[in-house]
Amino acid sequence: MIRHALRALIVVSLTSAFGLAGDWPAFRGPYGNGISTEKNVPLKWSKTENIKWKAALPAPGNGSPIVSKGKVFVTVATDAGKKRSLLCFDRKTGEKLWATHVSFDGDEPTHGTNPHGSSTPVADGERIVVWHSSAGLYCYDYDGNKRWNRDLGAFRHVWGYGQSPVVFEDNVILNCGPGERTFVIAVDRKSGETVWQTDEAGGASGLESEPGKRAAWIGSWSTPMLVQVEGKPQILVSFPHHVNAYDPKTGKIIWTCDGLGDLVYTSPVIGDGVAVAMGGFHGPAIGFKLGGSGNVTETNRLWHAKARNPQRIGSGVIIGKHLFMANASESLGQCLVVETGEELWRERMPGGDNWGSMIFVDGRLYVTNQSGSTNVIAPNPTKLELLATNELGDRSNSTPAFSDGQIFLRTLQNLWCIGE
C-alpha cells in the first residue's frame, strides 16, 4: 500500500528540485499531492501537550502554512481585506521575524467563512510567492524584500478566492479566478514576466445581476497539480464541468475529461496512472485514466458519480487502490475504490466538518476539521479506524504542514508548532 503511495510521490516534484530536505514548501506538501515521507510525527497532542510554541495571528484566514529554510510563512488579511500580508516566523521559537503588507482599496467580495488571505504561499529555496487575488501576485526573498509583483487584474466571486500558486522548474503556475475572468498562467519565478496564459471560458461571479434574481454559482478554487503522464510532465486543474491537462512549458491544453459540476473546490487526486476529480456543493465526481489527447471522456473516464455526493472542499489522498476523503458535510469520512468509484465505507468522524485537505504521513492520515480538531485515521479500506482526535479549541479551515517530525497548524486565531 505505502509503496504505491510513494510511487505517486516521485512522478513530479513541485519544488523539491530546489527545496531542502524536510521542508514543506507548498500547499499539500513538497509534491502537492498530500503525501509525505516524514517520520516520527506526533500522533497525539492537545492545547498543553506536545506544543512547541503558539503564535497569535492578527486576523482569521483559511490559507495554510508552509515551511522552508527554518522559517514558517502564512498569509493573513486585515481591515476587511484592505491590507493583505505575508507573515514570516522562526520555526524553532515562533518569533515573528517580519511581515509584508499590500494595500488594496478595490471592491472584492467574499464570504464570511472565507476571509481574504485564504491562499497558501509557495517557496523555492530562494523566494516566496504569494497570491493576494485582486491585490496581485507578489514575490519576496527570505528576508522579506520584494523581488517583483504582478497585477493580474480584478477577480470577483461571491465566495472569494482560495487556490494557491505552485512552482514547476523556472515558472510559478496559478489558476486565476474564480469569476468571469478565469485563466491559468505561468510566470517566470525570477522576474514575474508572463511565460504563457490560457483562458478558461464560462466563469461567473455568483453575484446578483438584478435585485432578487439568483445569479449562477460557477467557479474553480482548484490548486494546480503536477503529474507525469506517459513520461512527460503535465498540469492538471479541475474546472466547472471538466478537468484540463496542460503542457507546463507552453500552456497548451493536451487533453480534457468531462463530468464535473458548476463548482469545484478540490484539487485532482493522483494515483498510479489514474486520478479522481470531485465537484463541490454535492456535485458529481469522476475517476479517469491519465493520458491521451483531445477530449478523452469516452476513452479514459472510468466512472461518473452523479448522485448527490457529500459537500467537498478539502482534497483527499489516494493510497494504492483506494481514495480516502474527509468531507465538508456531516463530518463524513469516506473510502472509495479508485478505478470503480465504489464506496467501501462512509462514516462520521468526531468534530466539525472538514475544510482542510487530508495528508498521508508516517503511515497515517491526518485531517483538521472546522472545530480545530485533527483526526488521525489508519488507511484502512474496510472501516473508519480512528487512531486519535487532537483538540486545540480554536476553529480552523486549513491544512497542516509536516516538517522534520513537527506539525505546523493554522487555526483562526493562532499558528501552532506541534512536536514531541
C-alpha positions as CSV (number, residue, x, y, z in Angstrom):
1,M,0.0,0.0,0.0
2,I,2.7,2.5,1.0
3,R,4.8,1.5,-2.0
4,H,2.1,2.6,-4.3
5,A,1.7,5.9,-2.5
6,L,5.5,6.6,-2.7
7,R,5.4,5.8,-6.4
8,A,2.9,8.7,-6.7
9,L,5.4,10.9,-4.8
10,I,8.1,10.7,-7.4
11,V,6.1,11.5,-10.5
12,V,6.8,15.2,-10.5
13,S,8.1,17.3,-7.6
14,L,6.7,20.8,-7.3
15,T,9.7,22.3,-5.5
16,S,12.0,19.5,-4.4
17,A,14.5,20.2,-7.1
18,F,15.5,23.3,-5.3
19,G,14.0,22.9,-1.8
20,L,15.6,21.4,1.3
21,A,15.0,18.0,2.8
22,G,12.3,18.2,5.4
23,D,10.7,21.4,4.0
24,W,7.0,21.7,3.3
25,P,7.2,24.5,0.7
26,A,3.7,24.4,-0.9
27,F,0.1,23.6,-0.4
28,R,-0.4,19.9,0.4
29,G,3.4,19.4,0.7
30,P,6.5,19.2,-1.4
31,Y,4.8,17.1,-4.1
32,G,1.4,18.8,-3.9
33,N,-0.4,15.5,-3.5
34,G,-0.9,15.3,0.2
35,I,1.7,12.6,0.7
36,S,4.8,13.0,2.9
37,T,7.9,10.9,3.6
38,E,8.2,12.4,7.1
39,K,8.7,10.0,10.1
40,N,8.2,10.3,13.8
41,V,5.3,12.7,13.6
42,P,3.2,13.2,16.7
43,L,0.1,11.1,16.9
44,K,-1.4,12.9,19.9
45,W,-1.5,16.5,21.2
46,S,-3.7,19.0,23.0
47,K,-3.6,22.7,23.9
48,T,-0.9,21.8,26.5
49,E,0.6,18.5,25.3
50,N,3.3,18.3,22.6
51,I,3.0,22.1,21.9
52,K,6.4,23.6,21.0
53,W,5.0,27.1,20.5
54,K,1.9,29.1,19.6
55,A,1.9,32.5,17.8
56,A,-1.1,34.8,17.7
57,L,-2.3,35.8,14.2
58,P,-3.8,39.3,13.7
59,A,-6.9,38.0,11.8
60,P,-8.6,34.8,10.7
61,G,-7.7,33.2,7.4
62,N,-8.0,29.9,5.6
63,G,-4.6,29.8,4.0
64,S,-2.3,27.0,5.2
65,P,1.3,27.4,6.5
66,I,4.4,26.4,4.6
67,V,7.9,25.7,6.0
68,S,11.2,26.4,4.2
69,K,14.8,27.0,5.3
70,G,13.9,27.3,9.0
71,K,11.0,29.7,8.5
72,V,7.2,29.4,8.5
73,F,5.1,31.5,6.2
74,V,1.4,32.2,6.2
75,T,-1.0,34.8,4.7
76,V,-3.4,37.0,6.5
77,A,-5.7,39.9,5.7
78,T,-6.8,42.7,8.0
79,D,-9.0,45.8,7.7
80,A,-11.7,43.9,5.8
81,G,-9.2,42.8,3.2
82,K,-7.8,46.2,2.6
83,K,-4.4,45.1,4.0
84,R,-3.1,41.8,2.8
85,S,0.1,40.4,4.4
86,L,2.6,37.6,4.3
87,L,4.0,36.7,7.8
88,C,7.3,35.0,8.5
89,F,8.0,33.1,11.8
90,D,11.1,31.4,13.1
91,R,10.3,27.7,13.0
92,K,12.2,27.0,16.3
93,T,10.8,29.7,18.5
94,G,7.6,31.0,16.8
95,E,9.0,34.5,16.9
96,K,7.6,36.7,14.1
97,L,10.6,37.7,12.0
98,W,8.9,40.0,9.5
99,A,5.7,40.9,7.7
100,T,5.0,42.3,4.3
101,H,1.8,44.3,3.5
102,V,-0.1,45.1,0.3
103,S,-2.8,47.7,0.3
104,F,-6.0,47.1,-1.7
105,D,-8.7,49.7,-2.0
106,G,-10.9,48.0,-4.5
107,D,-14.1,46.1,-4.1
108,E,-13.6,42.4,-3.9
109,P,-16.5,40.3,-2.4
110,T,-16.0,37.2,-0.4
111,H,-18.0,35.1,2.1
112,G,-17.7,35.3,5.9
113,T,-16.4,31.8,6.1
114,N,-13.6,32.6,3.6
115,P,-11.7,35.7,4.7
116,H,-9.3,37.4,2.4
117,G,-5.9,35.7,3.0
118,S,-7.1,32.2,2.0
119,S,-4.3,31.4,-0.4
120,T,-1.2,29.4,0.6
121,P,2.2,30.7,-0.5
122,V,4.9,28.7,-2.3
123,A,8.7,28.7,-1.7
124,D,11.5,27.6,-3.9
125,G,14.5,27.9,-1.5
126,E,15.3,31.5,-2.7
127,R,11.9,33.2,-3.0
128,I,8.4,33.1,-1.6
129,V,5.5,33.8,-3.9
130,V,2.1,34.7,-2.6
131,W,-1.2,35.5,-4.4
132,H,-3.4,38.2,-2.9
133,S,-6.1,37.8,-5.6
134,S,-7.1,41.2,-7.0
135,A,-4.3,42.8,-4.9
136,G,-1.8,41.0,-7.1
137,L,0.9,38.3,-7.2
138,Y,4.0,39.1,-5.1
139,C,7.5,37.6,-4.8
140,Y,9.8,38.1,-1.8
141,D,13.2,36.8,-0.7
142,Y,13.6,35.1,2.7
143,D,14.3,38.4,4.4
144,G,11.0,39.9,3.2
145,N,12.4,42.1,0.4
146,K,10.1,42.4,-2.6
147,R,11.6,41.0,-5.8
148,W,8.7,41.6,-8.1
149,N,4.9,41.9,-8.3
150,R,2.3,41.5,-10.9
151,D,-1.2,43.0,-11.2
152,L,-3.2,40.2,-12.8
153,G,-6.5,42.2,-12.7
154,A,-9.6,42.0,-10.7
155,F,-11.3,38.8,-9.6
156,R,-14.8,38.9,-8.3
157,H,-16.8,36.0,-6.9
158,V,-19.4,35.9,-4.2
159,W,-17.3,33.3,-2.2
160,G,-13.9,34.8,-2.7
161,Y,-10.7,33.0,-3.7
162,G,-8.6,30.2,-2.3
163,Q,-6.4,28.5,-4.8
164,S,-2.6,28.6,-4.4
165,P,0.4,29.0,-6.7
166,V,2.8,26.1,-7.4
167,V,6.3,26.0,-8.8
168,F,7.5,23.9,-11.7
169,E,11.1,24.4,-12.9
170,D,11.5,28.1,-13.7
171,N,7.8,29.0,-13.5
172,V,5.1,29.9,-11.0
173,I,1.8,28.4,-12.1
174,L,-1.6,29.7,-10.9
175,N,-5.2,29.0,-11.5
176,C,-6.6,32.6,-11.5
177,G,-10.2,33.0,-10.6
178,P,-12.9,32.2,-9.8
179,G,-15.2,34.7,-11.6
180,E,-16.0,35.8,-15.1
181,R,-12.2,36.2,-15.6
182,T,-10.7,32.7,-15.3
183,F,-7.3,31.5,-16.7
184,V,-4.2,29.5,-15.9
185,I,-1.0,31.5,-16.0
186,A,2.7,30.7,-15.8
187,V,5.1,33.5,-14.8
188,D,8.9,33.4,-14.6
189,R,9.7,32.8,-10.9
190,K,12.8,35.1,-11.1
191,S,11.2,38.1,-13.0
192,G,7.4,37.7,-12.7
193,E,7.1,38.0,-16.5
194,T,4.3,36.1,-18.2
195,V,5.5,32.9,-19.9
196,W,2.1,31.8,-21.0
197,Q,-1.6,32.3,-20.2
198,T,-4.5,30.0,-21.2
199,D,-8.0,31.4,-20.7
200,E,-10.9,29.3,-19.4
201,A,-14.3,30.2,-20.7
202,G,-17.6,30.1,-18.8
203,G,-16.9,31.7,-15.5
204,A,-19.4,33.6,-13.4
205,S,-19.2,35.8,-10.3
206,G,-22.2,34.4,-8.4
207,L,-23.3,38.0,-7.7
208,E,-26.9,39.2,-8.4
209,S,-27.2,40.9,-11.7
210,E,-30.7,42.1,-10.7
211,P,-32.2,42.5,-7.2
212,G,-33.9,39.3,-6.1
213,K,-32.6,37.3,-9.1
214,R,-30.3,34.5,-8.1
215,A,-27.0,34.5,-10.0
216,A,-25.2,31.5,-11.4
217,W,-22.9,29.8,-8.9
218,I,-19.9,28.7,-11.0
219,G,-16.2,28.6,-10.2
220,S,-13.0,26.7,-9.5
221,W,-10.8,27.0,-6.4
222,S,-8.6,24.1,-7.5
223,T,-4.9,24.4,-7.0
224,P,-2.9,23.0,-10.0
225,M,-1.5,19.5,-9.6
226,L,1.8,18.5,-11.3
227,V,1.9,14.9,-12.6
228,Q,4.0,12.9,-15.0
229,V,2.0,11.3,-17.8
230,E,3.5,9.0,-20.4
231,G,6.9,10.2,-19.4
232,K,6.1,13.9,-19.7
233,P,5.1,16.5,-17.0
234,Q,1.6,17.8,-17.2
235,I,-0.5,20.2,-15.1
236,L,-4.0,19.1,-14.0
237,V,-6.6,21.7,-13.0
238,S,-10.2,20.9,-12.1
239,F,-12.8,23.4,-13.6
240,P,-16.5,23.5,-13.7
241,H,-17.7,20.6,-15.8
242,H,-14.2,19.2,-16.7
243,V,-10.6,18.6,-15.9
244,N,-7.8,20.1,-18.1
245,A,-4.3,18.8,-18.6
246,Y,-1.8,21.5,-19.7
247,D,1.7,21.4,-21.1
248,P,3.6,23.2,-18.3
249,K,6.1,24.8,-20.8
250,T,3.5,26.2,-23.3
251,G,0.1,26.2,-21.6
252,K,-1.4,24.2,-24.4
253,I,-4.4,22.0,-23.3
254,I,-3.3,18.5,-24.0
255,W,-6.5,16.7,-23.0
256,T,-9.8,17.2,-21.3
257,C,-12.1,14.9,-19.3
258,D,-15.7,15.9,-18.7
259,G,-18.1,15.2,-15.9
260,L,-17.9,17.7,-13.0
261,G,-20.5,20.2,-11.9
262,D,-20.7,24.0,-11.6
263,L,-18.5,24.3,-8.5
264,V,-15.1,22.7,-7.8
265,Y,-13.1,23.3,-4.6
266,T,-10.7,20.3,-4.5
267,S,-7.6,19.6,-6.5
268,P,-7.3,16.4,-8.6
269,V,-6.1,13.4,-6.6
270,I,-3.5,11.4,-8.3
271,G,-2.8,7.6,-8.2
272,D,-0.8,5.2,-10.3
273,G,-1.9,6.2,-13.9
274,V,-5.3,7.3,-12.7
275,A,-6.9,10.3,-11.0
276,V,-10.1,11.4,-9.3
277,A,-11.7,14.8,-9.5
278,M,-14.5,15.9,-7.3
279,G,-17.1,18.6,-7.5
280,G,-18.3,20.8,-4.7
281,F,-21.7,21.6,-3.3
282,H,-22.9,18.0,-3.7
283,G,-21.8,17.9,-7.3
284,P,-20.5,14.9,-9.3
285,A,-17.2,13.2,-9.2
286,I,-15.2,11.3,-11.8
287,G,-12.4,8.8,-12.0
288,F,-10.3,8.7,-15.1
289,K,-7.1,7.3,-16.6
290,L,-4.3,9.8,-17.3
291,G,-3.1,10.5,-20.8
292,G,-4.3,10.8,-24.4
293,S,-5.1,13.9,-26.3
294,G,-8.2,16.0,-27.0
295,N,-11.4,15.1,-25.2
296,V,-10.7,11.8,-23.6
297,T,-14.1,11.4,-21.8
298,E,-15.2,8.4,-23.8
299,T,-11.9,6.6,-23.7
300,N,-10.5,7.5,-20.3
301,R,-13.3,8.1,-17.9
302,L,-13.6,5.1,-15.6
303,W,-16.7,6.2,-13.6
304,H,-19.0,9.1,-13.0
305,A,-20.8,9.6,-9.7
306,K,-23.7,11.9,-10.5
307,A,-25.9,11.2,-7.4
308,R,-26.0,13.7,-4.6
309,N,-22.5,13.5,-3.1
310,P,-21.2,15.0,0.2
311,Q,-20.1,18.6,0.1
312,R,-16.3,18.5,-0.8
313,I,-13.9,21.3,-0.1
314,G,-10.6,19.8,1.0
315,S,-8.8,17.2,-1.2
316,G,-8.3,13.6,-0.4
317,V,-5.4,11.1,-0.8
318,I,-5.0,8.0,-2.9
319,I,-3.2,5.1,-1.2
320,G,-2.7,2.2,-3.5
321,K,-6.2,1.3,-5.0
322,H,-8.2,3.4,-2.5
323,L,-9.1,7.1,-2.2
324,F,-9.6,8.4,1.4
325,M,-11.7,11.5,1.7
326,A,-12.8,13.8,4.6
327,N,-15.9,15.8,3.5
328,A,-17.3,19.1,4.4
329,S,-20.8,17.8,5.2
330,E,-21.7,15.9,8.4
331,S,-18.0,15.3,9.2
332,L,-18.2,12.3,6.8
333,G,-15.1,10.3,6.1
334,Q,-15.1,8.0,3.0
335,C,-13.1,5.3,1.3
336,L,-13.6,4.7,-2.4
337,V,-12.2,2.3,-4.9
338,V,-10.2,4.5,-7.3
339,E,-10.9,2.5,-10.5
340,T,-14.6,2.0,-10.0
341,G,-15.8,4.7,-7.6
342,E,-17.3,2.0,-5.4
343,E,-17.8,3.3,-1.8
344,L,-16.3,0.9,0.7
345,W,-17.3,2.9,3.8
346,R,-18.9,6.2,4.8
347,E,-18.7,7.1,8.5
348,R,-18.9,10.2,10.6
349,M,-15.7,11.4,12.2
350,P,-15.5,13.3,15.5
351,G,-15.7,17.1,15.5
352,G,-16.8,19.6,12.8
353,D,-17.0,19.5,9.0
354,N,-13.7,19.2,7.1
355,W,-12.4,22.1,5.0
356,G,-8.8,21.2,5.3
357,S,-7.2,18.6,3.0
358,M,-6.1,15.2,4.1
359,I,-2.4,14.3,4.5
360,F,-0.8,10.9,4.5
361,V,2.3,10.8,6.6
362,D,4.1,8.2,8.7
363,G,1.6,5.6,7.7
364,R,-1.4,7.6,8.9
365,L,-4.0,10.0,7.6
366,Y,-4.3,13.4,9.2
367,V,-7.1,15.9,8.6
368,T,-8.1,19.0,10.6
369,N,-11.8,19.9,10.8
370,Q,-13.6,23.2,11.4
371,S,-13.7,22.8,15.2
372,G,-9.9,22.8,15.2
373,S,-9.6,19.0,15.9
374,T,-7.2,17.0,13.9
375,N,-8.4,13.4,13.4
376,V,-5.8,10.8,12.7
377,I,-7.0,7.6,11.0
378,A,-5.5,4.5,9.6
379,P,-5.6,4.0,5.8
380,N,-8.0,1.0,6.3
381,P,-10.2,0.3,3.3
382,T,-12.7,-1.8,5.4
383,K,-13.8,0.7,8.0
384,L,-13.1,4.0,9.7
385,E,-10.2,3.2,12.1
386,L,-9.8,6.3,14.3
387,L,-6.3,6.5,15.9
388,A,-6.6,9.8,17.7
389,T,-8.6,13.1,17.9
390,N,-6.5,16.1,18.9
391,E,-8.3,19.2,20.0
392,L,-6.9,22.7,20.2
393,G,-10.1,24.6,21.0
394,D,-9.7,27.0,18.1
395,R,-11.5,26.7,14.8
396,S,-9.7,26.0,11.6
397,N,-10.3,25.8,7.8
398,S,-6.6,25.0,6.9
399,T,-4.4,22.1,6.1
400,P,-1.4,21.2,8.4
401,A,2.2,21.2,7.3
402,F,4.7,18.5,8.3
403,S,8.4,19.2,8.5
404,D,11.2,17.4,10.3
405,G,8.8,15.5,12.6
406,Q,6.8,18.5,13.6
407,I,3.3,19.7,12.6
408,F,2.5,23.4,11.8
409,L,-1.2,24.1,12.0
410,R,-3.0,27.3,11.3
411,T,-6.2,28.0,13.3
412,L,-8.3,31.1,13.0
413,Q,-6.5,32.8,15.9
414,N,-3.1,31.2,16.1
415,L,-0.2,29.4,14.3
416,W,0.9,26.3,16.2
417,C,4.0,24.2,16.2
418,I,3.4,20.6,17.4
419,G,6.1,18.2,18.2
420,E,7.2,15.6,20.7
